């Protein structure tokens, strides 16, 4: 995959922090569809990811113009059926995902989207056919049936993903509309769940996302929502080279697998992905962890509890200027000088073991997600356990 930028759809607000944090461990950036002047009601954690540059808002105006013609044709071709099922006068009961769109709105039967996401002519058509109404809490919001909003956002995201060279990502499982073209038939199939049109998923991308998620899930807590955002931001900034090595290898493996499983059932695809993660990826991480744990002077360093930031040149400098260290200072310094060559070798070996690779990135993710380290990172403290000195 040439790019590791994702485009979030169909909502403005993320459904869960766990999904968002896991996504941040694999993707370089997550773009979401937000009009230029809109202000999403983000949580503090989401705001931190925005500030860190992982979440980026992109206005949809250009893409909405491209979507308008086929969607308007779709509405006009199926006006009666749409009005009977999804018209604002036909809806009963609240929508499931109201709060994840622009706002919760005034009518809980509808979801509210920003008017900038739609072309002006298309909006007029929707209102004329009683498929939308402009009665949101803000003038820039319009209310529509949830199913209609979802399919429209699918169409919009496919165009934006193409224009931004990004990959559509969602935390809501439903069929995606192929980016090969938005047709009246494809839109009708998505809305009415017709059986005569098959919407083919991007299997290669599905396999890649599933393999990456499964590999990462082996080294993070069962509930990734508990990983502090500060730890994720640090991973993004400090270990981008390792993440890119991980991405490249996952892409290569998933590309090979997607060719083999082009016609396979979903159950077989899942079984093969798990096999690769368990039999080919997990052992590599275990070998790295074993090599790190047996890398020279771990036990000695732990017993001494010393900080080896003092090179031998320092004491040589003391002697040169005629400074004699007091016994309570000279003893630990002499011990540190004795161990310094070993520590230097240890660091060199560790750097070699942790050079960018799939397993090196998984190691760093697991370390960052460890509750002991995560708590200290969140508090802005340094982890002094020698096992985590990199």
C-alpha positions in Angstrom: 0.0 0.0 0.0 1.5 3.3 -1.1 -0.1 5.4 1.6 -1.0 4.9 5.2 -3.6 7.7 5.5 -7.1 6.7 6.4 -10.4 8.5 5.9 -12.9 8.0 8.6 -16.6 7.6 7.7 -19.6 7.8 8.0 -19.7 9.9 11.2 -18.1 13.1 12.5 -17.6 11.8 16.0 -15.8 8.5 16.7 -17.9 5.8 18.2 -15.2 4.5 20.6 -11.8 5.5 21.8 -10.6 1.9 21.7 -11.0 1.7 17.9 -9.4 5.1 17.5 -6.4 4.3 19.6 -5.8 0.9 17.9 -6.1 2.7 14.5 -3.5 5.2 15.6 -1.1 2.4 16.3 -1.1 1.4 12.6 -2.0 4.4 10.4 0.0 7.5 9.9 -3.0 9.8 9.8 -6.8 9.6 10.1 -8.8 12.2 8.2 -12.4 12.8 9.0 -15.1 14.7 7.0 -15.7 18.0 8.8 -16.8 21.3 7.2 -14.4 24.2 7.5 -16.3 26.1 10.1 -17.8 23.2 12.1 -16.5 22.5 15.6 -16.9 18.8 16.6 -17.8 18.0 20.2 -14.5 16.1 20.8 -13.4 14.4 24.0 -10.1 15.5 25.6 -8.4 12.4 24.2 -9.6 13.1 20.7 -8.5 16.7 21.0 -5.0 15.5 22.0 -4.8 13.3 18.9 -5.9 16.3 16.8 -3.3 18.5 18.4 -0.7 15.8 17.7 -1.5 15.8 14.1 -2.9 12.2 13.9 -6.6 13.3 13.4 -7.1 15.8 10.7 -10.3 17.4 9.6 -11.0 17.8 5.9 -13.9 19.9 4.4 -16.0 17.9 1.9 -17.1 20.7 -0.5 -15.3 19.6 -3.6 -16.3 15.9 -3.2 -19.9 16.8 -2.5 -20.2 18.4 -6.0 -18.9 15.1 -7.5 -21.4 13.0 -5.6 -24.4 15.2 -6.2 -25.3 14.1 -9.8 -25.4 10.3 -9.3 -27.1 10.7 -5.9 -29.7 13.1 -7.3 -30.4 10.7 -10.2 -30.8 7.9 -7.6 -33.3 9.9 -5.6 -35.3 10.9 -8.6 -35.3 7.3 -9.9 -36.5 5.8 -6.6 -38.4 8.8 -5.1 -41.6 6.9 -4.2 -39.9 4.0 -2.6 -37.4 6.3 -0.7 -40.2 8.6 0.5 -42.3 5.6 1.7 -39.4 4.1 3.7 -37.1 7.0 4.6 -39.2 10.1 4.2 -39.3 12.4 7.2 -43.0 11.8 7.5 -42.7 8.0 7.4 -40.0 7.5 10.1 -40.8 6.1 13.5 -38.5 5.5 16.5 -35.1 7.1 17.2 -32.0 6.5 15.2 -29.2 4.4 16.6 -26.3 6.7 15.9 -27.7 10.2 16.1 -25.0 11.5 18.4 -22.1 10.5 16.1 -23.2 12.8 13.3 -23.2 16.6 13.4 -25.3 16.7 16.6 -28.2 14.9 18.3 -30.6 17.4 16.7 -34.2 18.2 17.6 -35.9 15.2 16.1 -34.5 11.9 17.4 -35.9 10.1 14.3 -33.4 11.9 12.2 -29.6 12.3 12.0 -28.2 15.7 11.4 -25.5 16.4 8.8 -23.8 19.7 7.9 -25.2 21.2 4.8 -21.7 21.7 3.4 -21.6 17.9 2.9 -24.2 18.2 0.2 -24.5 20.1 -3.1 -27.1 22.9 -3.0 -29.1 21.4 -5.8 -29.1 18.0 -4.2 -30.2 19.5 -0.9 -33.1 21.2 -2.7 -34.1 17.8 -4.3 -34.0 16.0 -0.9 -36.2 18.7 0.7 -38.6 18.7 -2.2 -39.1 15.0 -2.0 -39.5 15.2 1.9 -36.4 13.2 2.4 -34.7 16.0 4.4 -35.7 19.0 6.5 -33.7 22.0 7.6 -34.7 22.1 11.2 -31.5 21.3 13.0 -30.2 23.2 16.0 -27.9 25.1 13.7 -28.9 26.7 10.3 -26.0 24.7 8.7 -27.5 21.3 9.7 -30.1 19.3 7.9 -32.0 16.2 9.2 -32.4 13.0 7.2 -33.1 9.3 7.8 -30.2 7.5 9.3 -30.0 4.9 6.5 -30.0 7.6 3.8 -27.3 9.6 5.6 -25.1 6.5 6.0 -25.2 5.6 2.3 -24.7 9.2 1.2 -21.6 9.4 3.5 -20.4 6.1 2.0 -20.6 7.7 -1.5 -19.0 10.9 -0.3 -16.1 9.1 1.5 -15.3 7.0 -1.6 -14.8 10.2 -3.7 -12.8 11.9 -0.9 -10.7 8.9 -0.4 -9.8 8.8 -4.1 -9.0 12.5 -4.1 -6.9 12.4 -0.9 -5.2 9.1 -1.8 -6.5 7.7 1.5 -8.2 4.5 2.5 -11.8 4.5 3.8 -11.9 3.3 7.5 -14.9 2.8 9.7 -15.8 1.6 13.1 -19.3 0.7 11.9 -19.4 -2.6 9.9 -21.5 -2.3 6.7 -20.8 -2.8 3.0 -18.7 -0.1 1.4 -19.3 1.3 -2.1 -16.5 0.5 -4.4 -14.5 3.5 -5.5 -14.7 2.3 -9.1 -17.8 4.3 -9.7 -21.0 5.6 -8.0 -24.0 4.4 -10.0 -27.7 4.6 -9.3 -27.7 0.8 -9.1 -24.9 0.7 -6.5 -26.6 3.3 -4.4 -30.0 1.6 -4.6 -28.4 -1.7 -3.6 -26.7 -0.2 -0.6 -30.0 1.6 0.5 -32.5 -1.2 -0.2 -30.1 -4.1 0.5 -31.1 -5.5 -2.9 -29.9 -9.0 -3.8 -29.4 -8.4 -7.5 -26.3 -6.2 -7.1 -23.2 -7.4 -5.4 -20.9 -4.7 -3.9 -17.5 -6.2 -3.8 -15.4 -5.3 -0.8 -11.7 -4.4 -1.1 -10.4 -7.8 0.1 -6.7 -6.8 0.1 -7.4 -3.8 2.3 -9.7 -5.8 4.6 -7.0 -8.5 5.1 -4.4 -5.9 5.7 -6.5 -4.1 8.4 -7.4 -7.3 10.1 -3.9 -8.6 10.1 -2.5 -5.4 11.5 -5.2 -5.2 14.2 -4.7 -8.8 15.2 -0.9 -8.5 15.4 -1.2 -5.3 17.5 -3.9 -6.8 19.7 -1.4 -9.5 21.0 0.7 -6.8 22.7 -1.9 -4.3 24.0 -4.5 -4.6 26.8 -7.8 -6.3 26.1 -9.4 -2.9 26.2 -7.2 -0.5 24.2 -9.3 2.5 25.4 -7.1 2.3 28.6 -3.9 3.1 26.8 -3.0 6.8 27.5 -3.1 9.1 24.5 0.3 10.4 25.6 1.8 6.9 25.1 0.3 6.7 21.6 1.5 10.2 20.6 5.0 9.3 21.8 5.0 6.1 19.8 3.9 8.1 16.7 6.7 10.6 17.1 9.5 8.4 18.3 9.0 5.2 16.4 7.8 6.2 13.0 10.6 4.3 11.2 9.6 1.1 13.1 5.9 1.7 12.3 6.7 2.0 8.6 8.7 -1.2 8.7 5.7 -2.9 10.4 3.3 -1.4 7.8 5.4 -2.5 4.8 5.6 -6.1 6.0 1.9 -6.3 6.9 1.1 -4.9 3.4 3.4 -7.5 1.8 1.9 -10.4 3.7 -1.7 -9.3 3.2 -1.1 -8.8 -0.5 0.2 -12.3 -0.9 -2.7 -13.7 1.1 -5.4 -11.7 -0.7 -4.2 -13.3 -4.0 -4.5 -16.8 -2.6 -7.9 -16.1 -1.0 -9.6 -14.1 -3.7 -12.6 -16.4 -3.8 -12.4 -17.8 -0.3 -15.2 -17.6 2.3 -14.8 -15.1 5.1 -14.3 -17.8 7.7 -11.3 -19.2 5.8 -9.8 -15.7 5.4 -10.0 -15.2 9.1 -8.5 -18.6 9.8 -5.5 -17.9 7.6 -4.9 -14.4 9.0 -4.8 -15.9 12.5 -2.5 -18.6 11.4 0.0 -16.1 10.0 -0.2 -14.0 13.1 0.3 -16.9 15.5 2.8 -19.0 13.5 4.8 -16.4 11.6 4.6 -13.1 13.5 4.3 -14.0 17.2 7.5 -16.2 17.1 9.5 -13.3 15.8 8.4 -11.1 18.7 9.2 -13.9 21.1 12.7 -14.3 19.7 13.3 -10.6 20.0 12.1 -10.5 23.6 14.3 -13.5 24.4 17.4 -11.9 22.8 16.8 -8.7 24.7 16.3 -10.5 28.0 19.6 -12.3 27.6 21.5 -9.4 26.3 24.6 -9.3 28.4 24.4 -7.4 31.7 20.7 -7.2 32.5 21.1 -8.9 35.9 24.2 -6.9 36.9 22.6 -3.5 36.0 19.4 -4.4 37.9 21.4 -5.3 41.0 23.5 -2.2 40.9 20.7 0.2 40.2 23.1 2.6 38.6 22.7 5.3 36.0 25.5 4.8 33.4 25.5 8.3 32.0 29.0 9.0 33.4 31.8 8.1 30.9 35.4 7.4 32.0 36.5 10.7 30.5 34.7 12.5 33.4 36.8 11.1 36.2 39.9 11.5 34.0 38.9 15.2 33.9 38.5 15.3 37.7 42.1 14.0 38.1 43.5 16.3 35.5 42.3 19.4 37.4 43.5 18.0 40.8 40.0 17.2 42.2 39.9 14.2 44.5 36.4 12.5 44.9 35.2 11.8 48.4 35.0 8.1 49.2 31.1 8.0 49.2 31.3 9.5 45.6 34.4 7.7 44.4 33.1 4.2 45.1 30.0 4.3 43.0 31.9 6.2 40.3 34.5 3.5 40.2 31.9 0.8 39.9 30.2 2.7 37.2 33.5 3.1 35.3 34.0 -0.7 35.6 30.6 -1.5 34.1 30.7 1.3 31.6 32.2 -0.8 28.7 29.6 -3.5 29.4 26.8 -0.9 29.3 28.1 0.5 26.1 28.2 -3.0 24.5 24.7 -3.6 25.9 23.4 -0.4 24.3 25.0 -1.3 20.9 23.6 -4.8 21.0 20.2 -3.5 22.0 20.1 -0.9 19.2 21.0 -3.6 16.7 18.2 -5.9 18.0 15.7 -3.1 17.9 16.5 -1.7 14.5 13.3 -1.0 12.5 11.3 -4.2 11.9 7.8 -5.7 12.4 8.8 -7.3 15.7 10.6 -4.2 16.9 7.5 -2.1 16.4 5.3 -4.7 18.2 7.8 -4.7 21.1 7.6 -0.9 21.4 3.8 -0.9 21.2 3.6 -3.6 23.9 6.0 -1.6 26.1 4.1 1.6 25.7 0.8 -0.2 26.4 2.1 -1.9 29.5 0.0 -0.5 32.4 3.2 0.2 34.5 4.8 2.2 31.7 1.6 3.8 30.5 0.8 5.2 33.9 4.3 6.7 34.2 4.2 8.1 30.6 0.8 9.7 31.3 2.3 11.3 34.4 5.3 12.6 32.5 7.8 10.4 34.4 10.8 8.6 33.1 10.7 4.8 33.3 13.9 3.8 35.1 13.6 0.0 34.8 16.7 -0.9 32.7 14.7 -3.2 30.6 13.1 -0.2 29.0 16.2 1.9 28.3 16.4 2.3 24.6 
